[in-house]
Amino acid sequence: MRQEPQTTNLFHSYRRLERLKMSQTITINLPDDTKSALNDAANEDGLSESALVEKAVADYLFIRRFRSLRERLMSQGKDLTDQDVFDIVS
């Protein structure tokens, strides 16, 4: 019998608890059609709307950091691939 699933679930539960303890609440206004699309996407992905928005913001911020770093490195004349920049940002 493998214990990995229980360990993995426990780990994910702990990580979620840690995020909740360190969370802050914000309020955003969305047009009705965007809110409806958010609800649909959250349901399709099996996420809460909050979790989907959290993931979307985290993804956006990662891409933003990636593009900024890539631009700075390119302006310095460094010859790096997108994978090199991804490895630095990650």
C-alpha positions in Angstrom: 0.0 0.0 0.0 1.3 3.4 -1.0 0.9 6.4 1.3 1.7 9.0 -1.3 -1.9 10.1 -2.0 -2.6 10.8 1.6 0.7 12.5 2.0 0.1 14.6 -1.1 -3.4 15.5 0.0 -2.1 16.5 3.4 0.6 18.6 1.8 -1.9 20.4 -0.4 -4.2 20.9 2.5 -1.4 22.4 4.5 -0.4 24.7 1.6 -4.0 25.8 1.2 -4.2 26.6 4.9 -0.9 28.6 4.7 -2.3 30.6 1.8 -5.5 31.3 3.6 -3.7 32.5 6.7 -1.7 34.9 4.6 -4.5 36.0 2.3 -6.1 39.4 2.0 -9.5 40.2 0.6 -10.0 42.5 -2.3 -13.2 43.6 -4.1 -13.4 43.9 -7.9 -16.1 45.0 -10.2 -16.8 42.9 -13.3 -19.2 43.4 -16.1 -22.1 40.9 -16.0 -20.8 38.9 -19.0 -17.3 38.6 -17.5 -18.7 37.5 -14.1 -20.8 34.9 -15.9 -17.8 33.6 -17.9 -15.8 33.5 -14.7 -18.5 31.4 -13.0 -18.7 29.0 -16.0 -14.9 28.6 -16.2 -14.6 28.0 -12.5 -17.3 25.3 -12.7 -15.6 23.7 -15.7 -12.3 23.7 -14.0 -13.7 22.5 -10.6 -12.4 25.6 -8.9 -14.0 28.3 -6.8 -14.2 31.7 -8.5 -11.7 32.9 -5.9 -9.3 30.2 -6.7 -9.6 30.8 -10.4 -9.0 34.5 -10.0 -6.0 33.8 -7.7 -4.5 31.5 -10.3 -5.2 34.0 -13.1 -3.5 36.8 -11.2 -0.5 34.6 -10.3 -0.2 33.6 -14.0 -0.4 37.2 -15.1 2.3 38.3 -12.6 4.6 35.5 -13.6 4.2 36.4 -17.3 4.8 40.0 -16.5 8.0 39.2 -14.6 9.1 36.9 -17.5 8.6 39.6 -20.1 10.3 42.3 -18.0 13.4 40.1 -17.3 13.6 39.0 -21.0 13.5 42.6 -22.1 16.2 43.6 -19.6 18.4 40.8 -20.6 17.9 41.4 -24.3 18.7 45.1 -23.9 22.0 44.0 -22.2 22.8 42.1 -25.4 22.5 38.7 -23.7 21.6 35.9 -26.1 19.1 33.8 -24.1 16.2 31.6 -25.1 12.8 31.9 -23.6 13.6 28.7 -21.7 16.7 30.3 -20.2 14.5 33.2 -19.0 11.8 30.9 -17.7 14.4 29.0 -15.7 15.6 32.2 -14.2 12.1 33.4 -13.3 11.0 30.0 -11.9 
